[in-house]
């Protein structure tokens, strides 16, 4: 017996069959729209590249790239969106053109920093490059890792990159890490298409969901990081699971029953589950939560329970063996967080704005506004499009809430929950905006949907480009960090003002680092009152053979100003105080950084 045909919106063929006569009666208008959509894509991309010629990066302040990108950049983004809407409204435009528009959006949004910046974006990406380099130096697990020991317990991403660096003959992952955002987003396009085509055959809804996903992914978890890699695998696993569910929109062939796992996809899912468990501590829990949610309907359990059981077993085995040192050291905190669900929700993602710069306050509210809009539109889509409730996507949209209740993940859990829910919420929004109606309604849709898509992109650029004054790293900052990590004696202690400093961890196994902004409140108060006295306990063990170093950079000063983690003038006063303090001498300086060496006065000079 054949399975029942999936219910849902009309397919392209079904929707188009009733309007063929109307379409052919207006060949000129349809052809004009089709050619306009095709012309807008190359025009928008050419204008985008033209707009990047003379961007003055040193003009970035509170609003990052938003302050320095020219008007032509924003016109290019609007033209690209208009072309996509026109292509989406024309059933004769091939999926290849829609895919080209999606890739164009990825290029404009995510390749822009890579083309503009002379160095790797994001201080956190520098940290991950440092881990890969350390793995290469030690040919495996890194000793004396201190705060980086967690990467020894979840080494999958770093080991794979070390293998790639060796295989390609590159010197370091730094050679390709800058292109991680556009490449990872382009690779994610395949799993997203697999996921959406598993629940609906209407290509308008599929490509609309793809566009909305990229238009709302403001969290920025697409750089060179284990989370980026694990999230790509997460979406792929979920897509393969949805393709096997009884509610799948895919046609069945070969007499295979609904819910049966073919050996190939099942093996692929198991391999990816092992890779996820070995690469990132949070993503396996998100995967288990998602599979649990999909297992709630009884009809799904034949598909979901085998892969759910495998995910639980693999995660438990990894955590009980390789990751045991980290979990044992933090067990009390993890168990304590489980007992405080209200506190976890209240503290997740909450950033104090009382001392932040005005632009930072605006960016924070823009992020919240976009997040709220995505949630609201998804809820409306769930209510107004009842057929989406049978797809499993609403269950996936709420499944990250389990992790949000269990732990605040250092204040970042709400951002991670948004990220893992976004593939599902993007589809619900697409169903709300783009489900087919009458022919007259379809002709108006580009005009109706365009402002909404532009508004979503407007919210995205605030969150994704607004903090670039800190995320951007100058050549001068890199040079200073290289000096203080590569050209100083092993074991020399390094002191920085803020936590994330690009390049400061490149030899973290050789140079222990003190992050003053991460110390307790008493130390920070002392730092504001008397910088030299605050730094002294951290450099007291310095000797002539093994001095201590203090690295101050432009980005650290900018972070203090933007976030208010310390008063905006802290770095300036600290530099002035150290310049006059006994034992401190400037050993490196350029326009964006200064390095002080400290040797106790009683021991004399030394290197």
C-alpha positions in Angstrom: 0.0 0.0 0.0 1.3 3.4 -0.9 1.6 5.9 1.9 -0.7 8.9 2.1 0.4 11.9 0.1 1.7 14.6 2.3 -0.5 17.5 2.9 0.6 21.1 2.6 0.7 24.0 0.2 0.3 23.5 -3.5 3.4 22.5 -5.4 4.7 24.6 -8.2 3.0 22.5 -10.8 -0.3 22.5 -9.0 -0.2 26.2 -8.4 0.8 27.0 -11.9 -1.7 24.8 -13.7 -4.6 27.0 -13.0 -3.0 30.2 -14.2 -1.2 29.1 -17.3 -3.7 30.8 -19.5 -3.4 34.1 -17.6 0.4 33.9 -17.7 0.5 33.4 -21.4 -1.9 36.3 -21.9 0.7 38.6 -20.4 4.0 37.4 -22.0 5.6 40.8 -22.1 5.1 41.6 -18.4 6.3 38.1 -17.3 9.3 38.3 -19.6 10.2 41.8 -18.5 10.1 40.7 -14.8 12.2 37.6 -15.5 14.9 39.6 -17.3 14.8 42.3 -14.7 15.5 39.6 -12.0 18.4 38.2 -14.0 19.9 41.7 -14.7 19.6 42.8 -11.1 21.8 40.0 -9.8 25.0 40.9 -11.7 24.3 44.6 -11.4 24.0 44.3 -7.6 27.2 42.2 -7.3 29.1 44.7 -9.5 27.9 47.6 -7.5 28.8 45.8 -4.3 32.4 45.2 -5.4 32.6 48.8 -6.6 31.4 50.1 -3.2 34.3 48.4 -1.4 37.1 50.4 -3.1 37.6 53.2 -0.7 36.2 52.2 2.7 38.0 53.9 5.6 38.2 51.3 8.3 39.7 53.7 10.8 36.5 55.7 10.8 34.7 52.9 12.7 33.4 53.7 16.1 30.1 52.9 17.9 28.4 51.4 14.8 31.3 49.6 13.2 31.0 49.1 9.5 27.6 50.8 9.4 29.5 54.1 9.7 31.9 53.6 6.9 30.2 51.5 4.2 29.1 53.9 1.3 25.5 54.3 0.1 26.3 52.2 -3.0 26.8 49.2 -0.7 23.3 49.5 0.7 21.8 50.1 -2.8 23.5 46.9 -4.0 22.0 45.0 -1.1 18.5 46.4 -1.9 18.8 45.6 -5.6 19.9 42.1 -4.8 16.8 41.6 -2.6 14.5 43.1 -5.2 15.9 40.7 -7.8 15.3 37.8 -5.5 11.7 38.8 -4.9 11.1 39.2 -8.7 12.7 35.8 -9.3 10.7 34.2 -6.6 7.5 35.5 -8.0 8.1 34.0 -11.4 7.6 30.3 -11.7 9.6 30.1 -14.9 12.7 31.3 -13.3 14.9 28.3 -12.6 16.1 27.2 -9.1 19.6 27.9 -10.3 18.9 31.6 -10.4 17.3 31.5 -7.0 20.4 29.7 -5.7 22.6 32.3 -7.4 20.7 35.1 -5.6 21.2 33.2 -2.2 25.0 32.8 -2.9 25.1 36.5 -3.9 23.5 37.4 -0.5 26.1 35.2 1.3 28.9 37.0 -0.6 27.7 40.5 0.1 27.0 39.9 3.8 29.9 37.6 4.7 32.7 38.2 2.2 32.7 42.0 2.7 34.8 41.9 6.0 37.1 39.3 4.4 37.7 41.6 1.4 38.1 44.7 3.5 40.2 43.5 6.4 43.9 42.8 5.9 43.9 40.4 8.8 41.7 37.7 10.4 38.4 39.1 11.8 37.3 38.3 15.4 39.7 37.9 18.3 38.0 34.6 19.1 39.0 33.3 15.6 42.6 34.1 16.4 42.3 32.0 19.6 41.1 29.0 17.6 43.9 29.4 15.1 46.3 29.4 18.0 44.8 26.1 19.2 45.3 24.5 15.7 48.9 25.8 15.6 49.5 24.4 19.1 48.1 21.0 18.1 50.5 21.0 15.1 53.5 21.9 17.3 52.7 19.1 19.9 51.3 16.7 17.4 48.2 16.2 19.4 47.0 17.2 22.9 48.6 20.5 24.1 50.2 20.4 27.6 50.2 23.4 30.0 47.0 24.6 28.3 45.5 26.1 31.4 42.3 28.0 30.3 42.6 26.3 26.9 42.4 22.8 28.3 38.7 22.5 27.2 40.0 22.3 23.7 41.9 19.1 24.6 38.7 17.5 25.7 36.7 18.4 22.6 39.5 18.4 19.9 37.6 17.2 16.8 37.5 20.5 15.0 41.1 21.3 15.8 42.4 17.9 14.9 40.6 18.0 11.5 42.1 21.4 10.8 45.6 20.3 11.8 45.2 17.4 9.4 44.1 19.8 6.6 47.0 22.1 7.3 49.5 19.2 7.1 47.8 17.7 3.9 47.9 21.1 2.1 51.4 22.1 3.2 50.2 25.3 4.7 52.1 26.9 7.5 49.0 27.7 9.7 45.2 27.7 9.6 45.6 31.5 9.5 46.0 31.2 5.8 42.4 30.3 5.2 40.5 31.2 8.5 39.5 34.7 7.2 37.2 33.1 4.6 35.4 30.8 7.2 32.3 33.0 7.3 31.4 33.1 3.6 32.6 29.5 3.1 30.7 28.1 6.1 27.5 29.9 5.1 27.8 28.7 1.5 28.3 25.1 2.7 25.2 25.5 5.0 23.1 26.2 1.9 23.1 22.5 1.0 21.8 21.2 4.4 19.2 23.9 4.5 17.9 22.9 1.1 17.8 19.3 2.2 15.9 20.3 5.4 13.3 22.4 3.7 12.7 20.1 0.7 12.1 17.3 3.2 8.9 19.1 4.4 7.6 20.9 1.3 7.9 20.7 -2.5 7.0 24.4 -3.2 10.3 25.9 -4.2 9.0 29.4 -3.3 8.7 28.3 0.4 12.1 26.5 0.2 14.1 29.4 -1.3 12.1 31.9 0.8 13.1 30.1 3.9 16.8 30.0 2.8 16.8 33.8 2.2 15.1 34.5 5.5 17.5 32.4 7.4 20.5 34.3 6.0 18.7 37.6 6.5 18.1 36.9 10.2 21.3 35.1 11.2 22.8 38.0 13.2 24.4 36.0 16.0 27.7 35.7 14.1 28.5 32.0 14.9 29.9 31.5 11.4 33.6 32.3 12.0 36.5 29.8 12.4 35.2 28.0 15.4 34.0 24.5 16.6 30.5 25.9 17.0 30.3 26.8 13.3 31.5 23.3 12.3 29.2 21.5 14.7 26.2 23.6 13.7 26.7 22.6 10.0 26.7 19.0 11.0 23.7 19.5 13.3 21.6 20.9 10.4 22.7 18.1 8.2 21.7 15.4 10.7 18.3 17.1 11.3 17.7 17.3 7.5 18.4 13.6 7.0 16.1 12.7 9.9 13.3 14.8 8.5 13.6 13.2 5.1 12.8 9.8 6.7 9.8 10.9 8.7 6.3 9.9 7.7 5.5 13.6 7.2 8.3 14.0 4.6 7.2 15.6 1.4 9.7 13.4 -0.6 8.3 10.7 -2.9 9.0 7.1 -1.8 10.5 4.7 -4.3 11.5 1.1 -4.5 8.7 -0.1 -2.2 10.5 1.2 0.9 8.1 1.8 3.8 7.7 5.1 5.6 10.1 5.5 8.4 12.7 3.0 7.2 16.3 4.0 7.5 18.5 3.2 4.4 21.9 2.0 5.4 23.8 4.9 3.7 22.0 7.9 5.4 21.9 6.1 8.8 25.7 5.5 8.6 26.2 9.2 7.7 24.1 10.3 10.6 26.1 8.1 13.1 29.4 9.4 11.8 28.3 13.0 12.1 27.0 12.4 15.7 30.4 11.1 16.7 32.1 14.1 15.1 29.7 16.5 16.8 30.3 14.9 20.2 34.1 15.2 19.8 34.1 18.8 18.6 31.8 20.9 20.8 30.3 20.5 24.2 26.9 22.2 23.6 25.9 21.0 20.1 25.4 17.3 21.1 23.0 18.5 23.8 21.1 20.6 21.2 21.0 17.6 18.9 19.6 15.3 21.7 17.0 18.0 22.5 15.9 18.3 18.9 15.7 14.6 18.4 13.7 14.3 21.6 11.3 16.9 20.4 10.9 15.1 17.0 10.2 11.9 19.0 7.1 13.3 20.7 4.7 12.3 17.9 4.4 8.5 18.0 4.5 8.2 14.2 8.1 9.5 14.2 9.7 7.2 16.7 10.7 4.5 14.3 13.0 7.0 12.7 14.0 9.2 15.6 14.6 6.7 18.4 17.6 4.9 16.8 19.5 8.1 16.1 18.5 9.6 19.4 19.8 6.5 21.3 23.0 6.7 19.3 23.4 10.5 20.1 22.9 9.9 23.8 25.3 6.9 23.9 28.0 8.7 21.9 27.7 11.9 24.0 27.7 10.0 27.3 30.7 7.9 26.3 32.7 10.9 25.2 31.9 12.9 28.3 32.7 10.0 30.6 36.1 9.4 29.0 37.9 12.1 26.9 36.0 15.1 28.4 35.9 13.8 31.9 38.7 16.1 33.2 36.7 19.2 32.3 33.3 17.9 33.4 34.8 16.7 36.8 36.3 20.1 37.4 33.0 21.9 36.6 30.5 19.4 37.8 29.3 21.4 40.8 28.6 24.4 38.6 26.8 22.4 36.0 24.6 20.7 38.6 23.9 24.0 40.3 22.8 25.5 37.1 20.3 22.7 36.6 18.7 23.7 39.9 18.2 27.3 38.8 16.2 27.4 35.6 14.7 30.8 36.3 18.1 32.3 36.9 19.5 30.7 33.7 16.7 32.3 31.6 16.9 35.7 33.3 20.7 35.9 32.9 21.1 34.5 29.5 22.2 37.1 27.0 21.5 40.0 29.3 24.1 42.7 28.8 24.3 45.7 31.1 23.9 48.8 29.0 24.2 51.5 31.7 27.9 52.1 31.1 27.9 51.1 27.4 28.5 53.6 24.5 25.3 55.1 22.9 25.9 53.0 19.7 26.3 49.8 21.7 22.9 50.5 23.3 21.3 51.0 19.9 22.9 47.8 18.6 21.6 45.8 21.5 18.1 47.0 21.0 18.3 46.3 17.3 19.4 42.8 18.0 16.5 42.3 20.4 14.1 43.8 17.9 15.2 41.5 15.2 15.0 38.5 17.5 11.5 39.5 18.7 10.4 40.0 15.1 11.6 36.6 14.1 9.8 34.9 17.0 6.6 36.9 16.4 6.5 36.2 12.7 7.2 32.5 13.3 4.4 32.3 15.9 2.0 33.9 13.4 3.1 31.5 10.8 2.5 28.6 13.1 -1.0 29.9 13.8 -2.0 31.0 10.3 -0.5 28.0 8.4 -1.8 24.9 10.3 -0.2 22.5 7.8 3.2 23.5 9.2 2.4 21.8 12.5 2.7 18.4 10.8 6.2 19.1 9.5 8.1 18.8 12.8 9.6 22.2 12.4 7.6 23.8 15.2 9.0 21.2 17.5 12.6 22.0 16.3 11.9 25.7 16.9 11.2 25.2 20.6 13.6 22.4 21.3 16.6 24.8 22.2 14.5 26.1 25.1 15.5 23.0 27.1 19.2 24.0 27.0 18.2 27.6 27.8 16.5 26.4 31.0 19.4 24.1 31.9 22.3 26.4 31.7 23.1 30.0 30.7 26.4 29.0 28.9 28.3 32.0 30.2 25.5 34.3 29.3 25.4 33.2 25.7 22.7 30.5 25.8 20.0 32.7 24.5 22.1 33.5 21.4 22.8 29.8 20.8 19.1 28.9 21.3 18.2 31.5 18.7 20.8 30.1 16.3 19.6 26.5 16.6 16.0 27.5 16.3 16.5 29.7 13.3 16.4 27.1 10.5 12.9 26.1 11.7 11.6 29.7 12.5 12.8 30.9 9.1 10.6 28.3 7.4 7.6 29.2 9.5 8.1 32.9 8.4 8.5 31.8 4.8 5.2 29.8 5.0 3.5 32.9 6.4 4.7 35.3 3.8 5.0 33.2 0.6 2.3 30.5 0.6 0.5 30.7 -2.7 -2.8 32.4 -3.1 -4.7 33.9 -6.0 -2.9 35.0 -9.1 -3.5 38.7 -8.3 -2.0 38.1 -4.9 1.0 36.4 -6.4 1.6 39.4 -8.7 1.6 41.7 -5.7 3.8 39.5 -3.5 7.2 41.0 -4.6 5.9 44.4 -3.6 4.5 43.1 -0.3 7.5 40.9 0.7 10.3 43.2 -0.4 9.9 45.7 2.5 9.7 42.8 5.1 12.9 41.2 3.7 14.7 44.6 3.7 13.6 45.2 7.2 15.0 41.9 8.3 18.3 42.6 6.6 18.3 46.0 8.3 18.1 44.3 11.6 20.8 41.8 10.6 23.4 44.4 9.7 23.2 46.1 13.0 24.0 42.9 14.9 26.5 41.5 12.3 28.4 44.7 11.4 27.8 47.0 14.4 30.7 45.7 16.6 33.4 45.8 13.9 35.4 48.5 15.7 36.4 45.6 18.1 36.2 42.7 15.7 38.5 44.3 13.1 42.2 43.7 13.8 44.8 46.0 12.3 48.2 44.9 11.0 49.9 46.9 13.8 48.0 45.1 16.5 49.0 41.7 14.9 52.6 42.8 14.8 52.6 43.8 18.5 50.9 40.5 19.5 53.4 38.5 17.4 56.3 40.3 19.1 55.1 39.6 22.6 54.3 36.0 21.9 57.0 34.8 19.5 59.9 37.0 20.4 59.9 36.8 24.2 61.3 34.2 26.5 59.1 31.1 27.1 57.3 31.3 30.4 57.1 35.1 30.4 53.8 36.2 31.7 51.6 38.4 29.4 49.1 40.9 30.9 46.3 42.4 28.8 43.6 44.8 29.7 40.6 43.0 28.2 39.8 39.3 27.7 39.8 38.8 23.9 42.9 40.2 22.3 43.7 39.1 18.8 47.0 37.1 18.6 47.8 37.3 22.3 47.2 33.5 22.6 49.2 32.4 19.7 51.7 30.6 22.0 49.3 30.1 24.9 51.3 26.9 25.9 54.4 29.1 26.5 53.0 32.3 27.9 50.4 32.4 30.7 48.1 35.3 30.2 46.4 37.6 32.8 43.2 39.3 31.6 42.6 42.2 34.0 39.0 42.9 32.9 38.2 39.3 33.8 39.4 39.6 37.4 37.2 40.1 40.4 35.6 43.4 41.2 38.2 44.4 43.7 41.0 44.1 41.2 39.1 46.1 38.6 38.3 48.9 41.1 42.0 49.0 42.0 42.9 49.1 38.3 40.7 52.2 37.8 42.2 53.9 40.9 45.8 52.9 40.6 46.8 50.9 37.4 50.4 50.2 38.6 49.2 48.8 42.0 46.6 46.6 40.3 49.1 45.1 37.8 51.9 44.5 40.4 50.6 41.3 41.9 50.4 39.7 38.5 54.0 40.6 37.5 55.6 40.2 40.9 57.4 36.9 39.9 59.1 38.4 36.9 62.9 38.1 36.7 65.6 39.4 34.4 65.6 36.1 32.6 61.9 35.8 32.5 60.3 39.3 32.4 56.6 40.1 32.3 54.9 41.9 29.5 51.9 44.2 29.3 50.2 44.5 25.9 47.8 47.4 25.2 46.1 47.7 21.9 43.6 49.9 20.0 40.9 47.2 20.2 41.2 46.9 24.0 40.6 50.6 24.3 37.7 50.4 22.0 36.2 47.5 23.9 36.3 49.5 27.1 34.6 52.4 25.4 31.9 50.4 23.7 31.0 47.8 26.4 31.8 49.7 29.5 33.6 46.7 30.9 36.1 49.3 32.3 36.0 53.1 32.1 36.7 54.3 28.5 39.9 56.1 29.6 41.4 53.1 31.5 43.9 52.2 28.8 45.2 55.7 28.4 45.7 56.2 32.1 47.3 52.8 32.4 49.8 53.5 29.7 50.7 56.9 31.3 51.1 55.2 34.7 53.2 52.4 33.5 55.5 54.8 31.5 56.4 56.4 34.7 56.5 53.4 37.0 59.9 51.8 38.0 60.7 48.5 36.3 58.6 49.2 33.3 60.0 50.0 29.9 58.5 50.3 26.4 60.0 47.6 24.2 57.6 47.9 21.2 55.3 50.6 20.0 53.3 51.4 16.9 50.3 53.6 16.2 47.8 50.9 17.4 49.7 49.1 20.2 52.4 49.4 22.9 54.3 46.6 24.8 55.8 47.2 28.2 58.4 44.9 29.7 58.6 44.6 33.4 61.7 43.6 35.3 61.9 44.2 39.1 64.2 47.2 39.6 66.5 45.3 42.0 67.4 42.8 39.3 68.6 45.3 36.8 67.9 45.4 33.0 67.9 42.1 31.3 66.3 41.3 27.9 
